[in-house]
């Protein structure tokens, strides 16, 4: 019985971690693209800036 409860708790925690990761990954990608866009825009490469904006 103790092993069953322990296994269930581990599975619940793993599910929470997977859920959080699925929320974090899109934000990370968005923030990375935004940073690249800002750097490119500062250098005046507007075509690349427009391509990055199109990816959003």
PyMOL Python script that loads the backbone (N, CA, C, O; Angstrom):
from pymol import cmd

cmd.read_pdbstr("""\
ATOM      1  N   UNK A   1       0.824  -1.194   0.000  1.00  0.00           N
ATOM      2  CA  UNK A   1       0.000   0.000   0.000  1.00  0.00           C
ATOM      3  C   UNK A   1       0.873   1.266   0.000  1.00  0.00           C
ATOM      4  O   UNK A   1       0.602   2.220  -0.730  1.00  0.00           O
ATOM      5  N   UNK A   2       1.911   1.257   0.821  1.00  0.00           N
ATOM      6  CA  UNK A   2       2.806   2.419   0.906  1.00  0.00           C
ATOM      7  C   UNK A   2       3.488   2.654  -0.434  1.00  0.00           C
ATOM      8  O   UNK A   2       3.626   3.794  -0.877  1.00  0.00           O
ATOM      9  N   UNK A   3       3.916   1.568  -1.076  1.00  0.00           N
ATOM     10  CA  UNK A   3       4.564   1.698  -2.386  1.00  0.00           C
ATOM     11  C   UNK A   3       3.606   2.266  -3.423  1.00  0.00           C
ATOM     12  O   UNK A   3       4.011   3.055  -4.277  1.00  0.00           O
ATOM     13  N   UNK A   4       2.346   1.873  -3.354  1.00  0.00           N
ATOM     14  CA  UNK A   4       1.356   2.360  -4.303  1.00  0.00           C
ATOM     15  C   UNK A   4       1.128   3.858  -4.137  1.00  0.00           C
ATOM     16  O   UNK A   4       1.042   4.591  -5.122  1.00  0.00           O
ATOM     17  N   UNK A   5       1.029   4.309  -2.890  1.00  0.00           N
ATOM     18  CA  UNK A   5       0.856   5.745  -2.610  1.00  0.00           C
ATOM     19  C   UNK A   5       2.089   6.506  -3.071  1.00  0.00           C
ATOM     20  O   UNK A   5       1.971   7.559  -3.697  1.00  0.00           O
ATOM     21  N   UNK A   6       3.264   5.985  -2.770  1.00  0.00           N
ATOM     22  CA  UNK A   6       4.517   6.626  -3.162  1.00  0.00           C
ATOM     23  C   UNK A   6       4.613   6.739  -4.682  1.00  0.00           C
ATOM     24  O   UNK A   6       4.984   7.788  -5.208  1.00  0.00           O
ATOM     25  N   UNK A   7       4.280   5.664  -5.381  1.00  0.00           N
ATOM     26  CA  UNK A   7       4.322   5.665  -6.844  1.00  0.00           C
ATOM     27  C   UNK A   7       3.332   6.675  -7.414  1.00  0.00           C
ATOM     28  O   UNK A   7       3.644   7.381  -8.373  1.00  0.00           O
ATOM     29  N   UNK A   8       2.150   6.744  -6.829  1.00  0.00           N
ATOM     30  CA  UNK A   8       1.142   7.703  -7.281  1.00  0.00           C
ATOM     31  C   UNK A   8       1.624   9.137  -7.089  1.00  0.00           C
ATOM     32  O   UNK A   8       1.437   9.980  -7.967  1.00  0.00           O
ATOM     33  N   UNK A   9       2.235   9.411  -5.958  1.00  0.00           N
ATOM     34  CA  UNK A   9       2.754  10.762  -5.688  1.00  0.00           C
ATOM     35  C   UNK A   9       3.857  11.129  -6.678  1.00  0.00           C
ATOM     36  O   UNK A   9       3.912  12.264  -7.152  1.00  0.00           O
ATOM     37  N   UNK A  10       4.715  10.196  -6.986  1.00  0.00           N
ATOM     38  CA  UNK A  10       5.796  10.460  -7.951  1.00  0.00           C
ATOM     39  C   UNK A  10       5.206  10.755  -9.323  1.00  0.00           C
ATOM     40  O   UNK A  10       5.654  11.680 -10.001  1.00  0.00           O
ATOM     41  N   UNK A  11       4.210   9.984  -9.741  1.00  0.00           N
ATOM     42  CA  UNK A  11       3.577  10.220 -11.038  1.00  0.00           C
ATOM     43  C   UNK A  11       2.892  11.582 -11.085  1.00  0.00           C
ATOM     44  O   UNK A  11       2.937  12.266 -12.107  1.00  0.00           O
ATOM     45  N   UNK A  12       2.263  11.975  -9.990  1.00  0.00           N
ATOM     46  CA  UNK A  12       1.617  13.294  -9.929  1.00  0.00           C
ATOM     47  C   UNK A  12       2.651  14.414 -10.059  1.00  0.00           C
ATOM     48  O   UNK A  12       2.430  15.384 -10.784  1.00  0.00           O
ATOM     49  N   UNK A  13       3.765  14.280  -9.366  1.00  0.00           N
ATOM     50  CA  UNK A  13       4.814  15.294  -9.435  1.00  0.00           C
ATOM     51  C   UNK A  13       5.430  15.355 -10.831  1.00  0.00           C
ATOM     52  O   UNK A  13       5.739  16.440 -11.325  1.00  0.00           O
ATOM     53  N   UNK A  14       5.607  14.210 -11.463  1.00  0.00           N
ATOM     54  CA  UNK A  14       6.139  14.190 -12.827  1.00  0.00           C
ATOM     55  C   UNK A  14       5.172  14.869 -13.790  1.00  0.00           C
ATOM     56  O   UNK A  14       5.596  15.582 -14.699  1.00  0.00           O
ATOM     57  N   UNK A  15       3.878  14.650 -13.595  1.00  0.00           N
ATOM     58  CA  UNK A  15       2.873  15.294 -14.444  1.00  0.00           C
ATOM     59  C   UNK A  15       2.891  16.807 -14.262  1.00  0.00           C
ATOM     60  O   UNK A  15       2.726  17.550 -15.229  1.00  0.00           O
ATOM     61  N   UNK A  16       3.087  17.261 -13.045  1.00  0.00           N
ATOM     62  CA  UNK A  16       3.171  18.699 -12.777  1.00  0.00           C
ATOM     63  C   UNK A  16       4.395  19.287 -13.471  1.00  0.00           C
ATOM     64  O   UNK A  16       4.316  20.363 -14.065  1.00  0.00           O
ATOM     65  N   UNK A  17       5.518  18.592 -13.401  1.00  0.00           N
ATOM     66  CA  UNK A  17       6.749  19.069 -14.046  1.00  0.00           C
ATOM     67  C   UNK A  17       6.561  19.171 -15.558  1.00  0.00           C
ATOM     68  O   UNK A  17       6.955  20.165 -16.168  1.00  0.00           O
ATOM     69  N   UNK A  18       5.969  18.157 -16.155  1.00  0.00           N
ATOM     70  CA  UNK A  18       5.726  18.176 -17.603  1.00  0.00           C
ATOM     71  C   UNK A  18       4.808  19.335 -17.973  1.00  0.00           C
ATOM     72  O   UNK A  18       5.022  20.010 -18.979  1.00  0.00           O
ATOM     73  N   UNK A  19       3.792  19.560 -17.159  1.00  0.00           N
ATOM     74  CA  UNK A  19       2.859  20.661 -17.404  1.00  0.00           C
ATOM     75  C   UNK A  19       3.573  22.007 -17.340  1.00  0.00           C
ATOM     76  O   UNK A  19       3.356  22.866 -18.195  1.00  0.00           O
ATOM     77  N   UNK A  20       4.412  22.193 -16.346  1.00  0.00           N
ATOM     78  CA  UNK A  20       5.157  23.451 -16.211  1.00  0.00           C
ATOM     79  C   UNK A  20       6.130  23.645 -17.369  1.00  0.00           C
ATOM     80  O   UNK A  20       6.282  24.755 -17.879  1.00  0.00           O
ATOM     81  N   UNK A  21       6.785  22.570 -17.782  1.00  0.00           N
ATOM     82  CA  UNK A  21       7.721  22.669 -18.901  1.00  0.00           C
ATOM     83  C   UNK A  21       7.005  23.065 -20.183  1.00  0.00           C
ATOM     84  O   UNK A  21       7.540  23.836 -20.980  1.00  0.00           O
ATOM     85  N   UNK A  22       5.816  22.550 -20.385  1.00  0.00           N
ATOM     86  CA  UNK A  22       5.075  22.892 -21.601  1.00  0.00           C
ATOM     87  C   UNK A  22       4.638  24.349 -21.593  1.00  0.00           C
ATOM     88  O   UNK A  22       4.397  24.921 -22.656  1.00  0.00           O
ATOM     89  N   UNK A  23       4.533  24.955 -20.428  1.00  0.00           N
ATOM     90  CA  UNK A  23       4.214  26.376 -20.334  1.00  0.00           C
ATOM     91  C   UNK A  23       5.453  27.239 -20.506  1.00  0.00           C
ATOM     92  O   UNK A  23       5.387  28.313 -21.104  1.00  0.00           O
ATOM     93  N   UNK A  24       6.575  26.777 -19.989  1.00  0.00           N
ATOM     94  CA  UNK A  24       7.816  27.562 -20.026  1.00  0.00           C
ATOM     95  C   UNK A  24       8.423  27.593 -21.424  1.00  0.00           C
ATOM     96  O   UNK A  24       8.888  28.647 -21.858  1.00  0.00           O
ATOM     97  N   UNK A  25       8.433  26.484 -22.136  1.00  0.00           N
ATOM     98  CA  UNK A  25       9.100  26.401 -23.432  1.00  0.00           C
ATOM     99  C   UNK A  25       8.607  27.442 -24.443  1.00  0.00           C
ATOM    100  O   UNK A  25       9.444  28.082 -25.079  1.00  0.00           O
ATOM    101  N   UNK A  26       7.303  27.646 -24.626  1.00  0.00           N
ATOM    102  CA  UNK A  26       6.867  28.684 -25.570  1.00  0.00           C
ATOM    103  C   UNK A  26       7.310  30.090 -25.148  1.00  0.00           C
ATOM    104  O   UNK A  26       7.660  30.913 -25.993  1.00  0.00           O
ATOM    105  N   UNK A  27       7.293  30.359 -23.844  1.00  0.00           N
ATOM    106  CA  UNK A  27       7.723  31.666 -23.370  1.00  0.00           C
ATOM    107  C   UNK A  27       9.209  31.881 -23.639  1.00  0.00           C
ATOM    108  O   UNK A  27       9.630  32.977 -24.010  1.00  0.00           O
ATOM    109  N   UNK A  28       9.992  30.832 -23.450  1.00  0.00           N
ATOM    110  CA  UNK A  28      11.417  30.929 -23.710  1.00  0.00           C
ATOM    111  C   UNK A  28      11.664  31.238 -25.180  1.00  0.00           C
ATOM    112  O   UNK A  28      12.485  32.095 -25.507  1.00  0.00           O
ATOM    113  N   UNK A  29      10.958  30.543 -26.069  1.00  0.00           N
ATOM    114  CA  UNK A  29      11.117  30.778 -27.500  1.00  0.00           C
ATOM    115  C   UNK A  29      10.701  32.203 -27.859  1.00  0.00           C
ATOM    116  O   UNK A  29      11.404  32.884 -28.605  1.00  0.00           O
ATOM    117  N   UNK A  30       9.582  32.649 -27.342  1.00  0.00           N
ATOM    118  CA  UNK A  30       9.108  34.006 -27.613  1.00  0.00           C
ATOM    119  C   UNK A  30      10.124  35.042 -27.137  1.00  0.00           C
ATOM    120  O   UNK A  30      10.443  35.978 -27.870  1.00  0.00           O
ATOM    121  N   UNK A  31      10.631  34.882 -25.922  1.00  0.00           N
ATOM    122  CA  UNK A  31      11.603  35.836 -25.374  1.00  0.00           C
ATOM    123  C   UNK A  31      12.901  35.829 -26.172  1.00  0.00           C
ATOM    124  O   UNK A  31      13.503  36.882 -26.382  1.00  0.00           O
ATOM    125  N   UNK A  32      13.339  34.653 -26.621  1.00  0.00           N
ATOM    126  CA  UNK A  32      14.554  34.556 -27.428  1.00  0.00           C
ATOM    127  C   UNK A  32      14.375  35.269 -28.758  1.00  0.00           C
ATOM    128  O   UNK A  32      15.248  36.027 -29.181  1.00  0.00           O
ATOM    129  N   UNK A  33      13.237  35.029 -29.425  1.00  0.00           N
ATOM    130  CA  UNK A  33      12.972  35.712 -30.694  1.00  0.00           C
ATOM    131  C   UNK A  33      12.875  37.219 -30.502  1.00  0.00           C
ATOM    132  O   UNK A  33      13.348  37.985 -31.342  1.00  0.00           O
ATOM    133  N   UNK A  34      12.271  37.645 -29.413  1.00  0.00           N
ATOM    134  CA  UNK A  34      12.143  39.073 -29.136  1.00  0.00           C
ATOM    135  C   UNK A  34      13.516  39.715 -28.937  1.00  0.00           C
ATOM    136  O   UNK A  34      13.765  40.820 -29.419  1.00  0.00           O
ATOM    137  N   UNK A  35      14.394  39.028 -28.234  1.00  0.00           N
ATOM    138  CA  UNK A  35      15.746  39.550 -28.005  1.00  0.00           C
ATOM    139  C   UNK A  35      16.524  39.639 -29.320  1.00  0.00           C
ATOM    140  O   UNK A  35      17.200  40.635 -29.578  1.00  0.00           O
ATOM    141  N   UNK A  36      16.426  38.601 -30.146  1.00  0.00           N
ATOM    142  CA  UNK A  36      17.100  38.618 -31.449  1.00  0.00           C
ATOM    143  C   UNK A  36      16.552  39.755 -32.298  1.00  0.00           C
ATOM    144  O   UNK A  36      17.311  40.465 -32.957  1.00  0.00           O
ATOM    145  N   UNK A  37      15.240  39.927 -32.282  1.00  0.00           N
ATOM    146  CA  UNK A  37      14.599  40.997 -33.050  1.00  0.00           C
ATOM    147  C   UNK A  37      15.122  42.368 -32.618  1.00  0.00           C
ATOM    148  O   UNK A  37      15.427  43.215 -33.457  1.00  0.00           O
ATOM    149  N   UNK A  38      15.220  42.576 -31.327  1.00  0.00           N
ATOM    150  CA  UNK A  38      15.726  43.865 -30.821  1.00  0.00           C
ATOM    151  C   UNK A  38      17.173  44.099 -31.249  1.00  0.00           C
ATOM    152  O   UNK A  38      17.533  45.209 -31.641  1.00  0.00           O
ATOM    153  N   UNK A  39      17.994  43.067 -31.174  1.00  0.00           N
ATOM    154  CA  UNK A  39      19.398  43.208 -31.561  1.00  0.00           C
ATOM    155  C   UNK A  39      19.524  43.516 -33.050  1.00  0.00           C
ATOM    156  O   UNK A  39      20.323  44.364 -33.447  1.00  0.00           O
ATOM    157  N   UNK A  40      18.736  42.828 -33.869  1.00  0.00           N
ATOM    158  CA  UNK A  40      18.774  43.038 -35.318  1.00  0.00           C
ATOM    159  C   UNK A  40      18.255  44.430 -35.651  1.00  0.00           C
ATOM    160  O   UNK A  40      18.803  45.117 -36.513  1.00  0.00           O
ATOM    161  N   UNK A  41      17.198  44.837 -34.964  1.00  0.00           N
ATOM    162  CA  UNK A  41      16.616  46.157 -35.201  1.00  0.00           C
ATOM    163  C   UNK A  41      17.612  47.271 -34.860  1.00  0.00           C
ATOM    164  O   UNK A  41      17.681  48.281 -35.560  1.00  0.00           O
ATOM    165  N   UNK A  42      18.381  47.081 -33.783  1.00  0.00           N
ATOM    166  CA  UNK A  42      19.385  48.076 -33.399  1.00  0.00           C
ATOM    167  C   UNK A  42      20.476  48.195 -34.459  1.00  0.00           C
ATOM    168  O   UNK A  42      21.058  49.266 -34.631  1.00  0.00           O
ATOM    169  N   UNK A  43      20.755  47.107 -35.168  1.00  0.00           N
ATOM    170  CA  UNK A  43      21.773  47.137 -36.216  1.00  0.00           C
ATOM    171  C   UNK A  43      21.216  47.611 -37.553  1.00  0.00           C
ATOM    172  O   UNK A  43      21.964  47.786 -38.515  1.00  0.00           O
ATOM    173  N   UNK A  44      19.899  47.820 -37.613  1.00  0.00           N
ATOM    174  CA  UNK A  44      19.286  48.357 -38.821  1.00  0.00           C
ATOM    175  C   UNK A  44      18.993  47.330 -39.896  1.00  0.00           C
ATOM    176  O   UNK A  44      18.815  47.691 -41.060  1.00  0.00           O
ATOM    177  N   UNK A  45      18.939  46.065 -39.535  1.00  0.00           N
ATOM    178  CA  UNK A  45      18.652  45.016 -40.505  1.00  0.00           C
ATOM    179  C   UNK A  45      17.139  44.729 -40.426  1.00  0.00           C
ATOM    180  O   UNK A  45      16.704  43.756 -39.810  1.00  0.00           O
ATOM    181  N   UNK A  46      16.373  45.595 -41.060  1.00  0.00           N
ATOM    182  CA  UNK A  46      14.920  45.569 -40.898  1.00  0.00           C
ATOM    183  C   UNK A  46      14.248  44.387 -41.596  1.00  0.00           C
ATOM    184  O   UNK A  46      13.176  43.958 -41.171  1.00  0.00           O
ATOM    185  N   UNK A  47      14.852  43.857 -42.651  1.00  0.00           N
ATOM    186  CA  UNK A  47      14.266  42.696 -43.317  1.00  0.00           C
ATOM    187  C   UNK A  47      14.246  41.493 -42.378  1.00  0.00           C
ATOM    188  O   UNK A  47      13.260  40.759 -42.302  1.00  0.00           O
ATOM    189  N   UNK A  48      15.348  41.310 -41.671  1.00  0.00           N
ATOM    190  CA  UNK A  48      15.413  40.211 -40.705  1.00  0.00           C
ATOM    191  C   UNK A  48      14.440  40.448 -39.564  1.00  0.00           C
ATOM    192  O   UNK A  48      13.811  39.510 -39.074  1.00  0.00           O
ATOM    193  N   UNK A  49      14.316  41.675 -39.146  1.00  0.00           N
ATOM    194  CA  UNK A  49      13.376  42.040 -38.108  1.00  0.00           C
ATOM    195  C   UNK A  49      11.946  41.682 -38.516  1.00  0.00           C
ATOM    196  O   UNK A  49      11.171  41.171 -37.707  1.00  0.00           O
ATOM    197  N   UNK A  50      11.613  41.950 -39.749  1.00  0.00           N
ATOM    198  CA  UNK A  50      10.275  41.623 -40.252  1.00  0.00           C
ATOM    199  C   UNK A  50      10.057  40.107 -40.313  1.00  0.00           C
ATOM    200  O   UNK A  50       8.956  39.628 -40.038  1.00  0.00           O
ATOM    201  N   UNK A  51      11.097  39.355 -40.671  1.00  0.00           N
ATOM    202  CA  UNK A  51      10.970  37.896 -40.721  1.00  0.00           C
ATOM    203  C   UNK A  51      10.733  37.332 -39.312  1.00  0.00           C
ATOM    204  O   UNK A  51       9.908  36.437 -39.129  1.00  0.00           O
ATOM    205  N   UNK A  52      11.447  37.850 -38.343  1.00  0.00           N
ATOM    206  CA  UNK A  52      11.268  37.390 -36.980  1.00  0.00           C
ATOM    207  C   UNK A  52       9.867  37.728 -36.478  1.00  0.00           C
ATOM    208  O   UNK A  52       9.227  36.916 -35.811  1.00  0.00           O
ATOM    209  N   UNK A  53       9.400  38.925 -36.800  1.00  0.00           N
ATOM    210  CA  UNK A  53       8.062  39.332 -36.406  1.00  0.00           C
ATOM    211  C   UNK A  53       7.016  38.414 -37.048  1.00  0.00           C
ATOM    212  O   UNK A  53       5.999  38.111 -36.425  1.00  0.00           O
ATOM    213  N   UNK A  54       7.250  37.980 -38.257  1.00  0.00           N
ATOM    214  CA  UNK A  54       6.321  37.098 -38.952  1.00  0.00           C
ATOM    215  C   UNK A  54       6.227  35.715 -38.270  1.00  0.00           C
ATOM    216  O   UNK A  54       5.210  35.033 -38.398  1.00  0.00           O
ATOM    217  N   UNK A  55       7.280  35.306 -37.552  1.00  0.00           N
ATOM    218  CA  UNK A  55       7.260  34.020 -36.870  1.00  0.00           C
ATOM    219  C   UNK A  55       6.320  34.018 -35.665  1.00  0.00           C
ATOM    220  O   UNK A  55       5.850  32.957 -35.252  1.00  0.00           O
ATOM    221  N   UNK A  56       6.043  35.178 -35.103  1.00  0.00           N
ATOM    222  CA  UNK A  56       5.168  35.246 -33.924  1.00  0.00           C
ATOM    223  C   UNK A  56       3.802  34.952 -34.377  1.00  0.00           C
ATOM    224  O   UNK A  56       2.872  34.946 -33.570  1.00  0.00           O
TER     225      UNK A  56
END
""", "prot")
cmd.dss("prot")
cmd.show_as("cartoon", "prot")
cmd.util.cbc("prot")
cmd.orient("prot")
